[in-house]
Amino acid sequence: SDGNVGIGLSTLEADGGITARLQVEGTGGDTSSTSIFRNTNNAFGPYLTLGKSRGGAVNADTAVVDNDVLGTIQWAAADGTDRQCVGANIFARVNGTPGGNNMPTELVFGTTADGADAITERMYISSAGNATFKGQVNVTPASGDATVTINSPATNAAVILDLKSTASSVGGSGNNLRFIEGSGNGTGGNSMFDFHHSPNSGWFAFRANGSNVWSVDEGSTNTTFAGNV
């Protein structure tokens, strides 16, 4: 009578902080799952649509604004106390100024760190298609070479790899483009070659296992070689 639907349960739960009006709960894969399947003789599949307006009533079409979240998919779990904790989520957020038939949106991926109970945003795909990561990116194929390819979109477009630090001082580590042989970080017997920039000391260098082979002083543009040329 209240419009709630519980399949497999009589009392609705607050999973991930939301007491949804439609819930499915069971003790196995079949009884704990939902399925949407389409049968048509064309290339299209079924839809799962999440939407939002700024209206305060059913059927409202009041426009959303920049930074409004259009919908969230989240993963929650019981932690021994309740089901409030969310381990990860994906959500769509308006990423610009909406207008008639214009809805710039970014896709955001979040995870919860060890020891935390709140989501941290980790990756963004902007309305322009640009991807931004917060954290390290590791490429580990099951077999074969680990390959990262950067293609220019046109014959007159450059390929640019920027290494940026937003801090005013990055300490002794500086910014590095490293080539490492072995499983370590270039120490403990693993060989490493890197291009290194130290903003504090003001030089750019090519190094082998942490020692400068060739360096340029940014202030005087003097070049130094360690060894014979």
Solvent accessible surface area in square Angstrom, and as a share of the most:
residue,aa,sasa,rsa
1,S,169,1.09
2,D,95,0.49
3,G,50,0.48
4,N,63,0.32
5,V,72,0.42
6,G,33,0.32
7,I,94,0.48
8,G,70,0.67
9,L,33,0.16
10,S,119,0.77
11,T,103,0.60
12,L,39,0.19
13,E,66,0.30
14,A,34,0.27
15,D,53,0.27
16,G,11,0.10
17,G,44,0.42
18,I,109,0.55
19,T,80,0.46
20,A,41,0.32
21,R,144,0.53
22,L,114,0.57
23,Q,17,0.07
24,V,47,0.27
25,E,56,0.25
26,G,32,0.30
27,T,149,0.87
28,G,36,0.34
29,G,59,0.56
30,D,140,0.73
31,T,82,0.48
32,S,54,0.35
33,S,68,0.44
34,T,112,0.65
35,S,100,0.65
36,I,104,0.53
37,F,165,0.69
38,R,83,0.30
39,N,122,0.62
40,T,74,0.43
41,N,164,0.84
42,N,81,0.42
43,A,101,0.78
44,F,130,0.54
45,G,36,0.35
46,P,67,0.42
47,Y,161,0.61
48,L,137,0.68
49,T,115,0.67
50,L,92,0.46
51,G,64,0.62
52,K,96,0.41
53,S,37,0.24
54,R,130,0.47
55,G,26,0.25
56,G,93,0.89
57,A,76,0.59
58,V,135,0.78
59,N,142,0.73
60,A,33,0.25
61,D,137,0.71
62,T,73,0.43
63,A,72,0.56
64,V,8,0.05
65,V,71,0.41
66,D,67,0.35
67,N,102,0.52
68,D,12,0.06
69,V,60,0.35
70,L,34,0.17
71,G,19,0.18
72,T,58,0.33
73,I,86,0.44
74,Q,66,0.29
75,W,130,0.46
76,A,44,0.34
77,A,63,0.49
78,A,77,0.60
79,D,79,0.41
80,G,84,0.81
81,T,122,0.71
82,D,60,0.31
83,R,74,0.27
84,Q,81,0.36
85,C,43,0.26
86,V,22,0.12
87,G,41,0.39
88,A,27,0.21
89,N,18,0.09
90,I,49,0.25
91,F,18,0.08
92,A,25,0.19
93,R,42,0.15
94,V,0,0.00
95,N,54,0.28
96,G,23,0.23
97,T,108,0.63
98,P,25,0.16
99,G,42,0.40
100,G,78,0.75
101,N,171,0.88
102,N,79,0.40
103,M,94,0.42
104,P,28,0.18
105,T,38,0.22
106,E,19,0.08
107,L,69,0.34
108,V,0,0.00
109,F,55,0.23
110,G,2,0.02
111,T,61,0.35
112,T,35,0.21
113,A,47,0.37
114,D,154,0.80
115,G,85,0.82
116,A,52,0.41
117,D,109,0.56
118,A,64,0.49
119,I,50,0.25
120,T,59,0.34
121,E,49,0.22
122,R,75,0.27
123,M,43,0.19
124,Y,32,0.12
125,I,63,0.32
126,S,31,0.20
127,S,57,0.37
128,A,83,0.64
129,G,53,0.51
130,N,100,0.51
131,A,61,0.47
132,T,74,0.43
133,F,106,0.44
134,K,119,0.51
135,G,63,0.61
136,Q,168,0.75
137,V,93,0.53
138,N,125,0.64
139,V,75,0.43
140,T,123,0.72
141,P,55,0.35
142,A,118,0.91
143,S,96,0.62
144,G,71,0.68
145,D,127,0.66
146,A,64,0.50
147,T,96,0.56
148,V,110,0.63
149,T,94,0.55
150,I,95,0.48
151,N,124,0.63
152,S,45,0.29
153,P,128,0.80
154,A,49,0.38
155,T,151,0.88
156,N,141,0.72
157,A,36,0.28
158,A,79,0.62
159,V,81,0.47
160,I,126,0.64
161,L,111,0.55
162,D,88,0.46
163,L,90,0.45
164,K,168,0.71
165,S,47,0.30
166,T,145,0.84
167,A,60,0.47
168,S,125,0.81
169,S,67,0.43
170,V,35,0.20
171,G,32,0.31
172,G,74,0.71
173,S,72,0.47
174,G,12,0.11
175,N,35,0.18
176,N,45,0.23
177,L,67,0.34
178,R,120,0.44
179,F,111,0.46
180,I,63,0.32
181,E,128,0.58
182,G,57,0.54
183,S,120,0.78
184,G,36,0.35
185,N,87,0.45
186,G,7,0.07
187,T,91,0.53
188,G,83,0.80
189,G,85,0.82
190,N,36,0.18
191,S,37,0.24
192,M,15,0.07
193,F,97,0.40
194,D,0,0.00
195,F,76,0.32
196,H,2,0.01
197,H,51,0.23
198,S,7,0.04
199,P,57,0.36
200,N,88,0.45
201,S,66,0.43
202,G,17,0.17
203,W,63,0.22
204,F,72,0.30
205,A,0,0.00
206,F,52,0.22
207,R,38,0.14
208,A,27,0.21
209,N,93,0.48
210,G,41,0.40
211,S,73,0.47
212,N,59,0.30
213,V,57,0.33
214,W,72,0.25
215,S,16,0.11
216,V,36,0.21
217,D,65,0.33
218,E,89,0.40
219,G,76,0.73
220,S,56,0.36
221,T,102,0.59
222,N,95,0.49
223,T,70,0.41
224,T,82,0.48
225,F,104,0.44
226,A,70,0.54
227,G,62,0.60
228,N,162,0.83
229,V,153,0.88
